[in-house]
Amino acid sequence: MTTEDRYLNTKEARKFLGDMSKATFYRNIKRGIIPRQKYLGNTPVWKLSDLQNIELQDAPVSVLSSRPDNQPMPA
């Protein structure tokens, strides 16, 4: 198994995508930015190669995550 074939659980996938909050992570799945999970038994997993192909910089900033400094977005 190569590194790209590795499966990540929810916590690992969120960390890989920049410590994304759980709410933002699932919101991005719902909006089609992140691929839907597959299951190994009852555990949701994502293929590392699928996450590596995500173009987060093309998504609107408000979709990706909240601002880390808790400051409002500039108008």
PyMOL commands that set and color helices and strands:
alter all, ss='L'
color gray80, all
select helices_A, chain A and resi 3-5+10-16+22-30+48-52+56-58+61-64
alter helices_A, ss='H'
color red, helices_A
select strands_A, chain A and resi 7-9+38-40+43-47
alter strands_A, ss='S'
color yellow, strands_A
deselect
rebuild
show_as cartoon
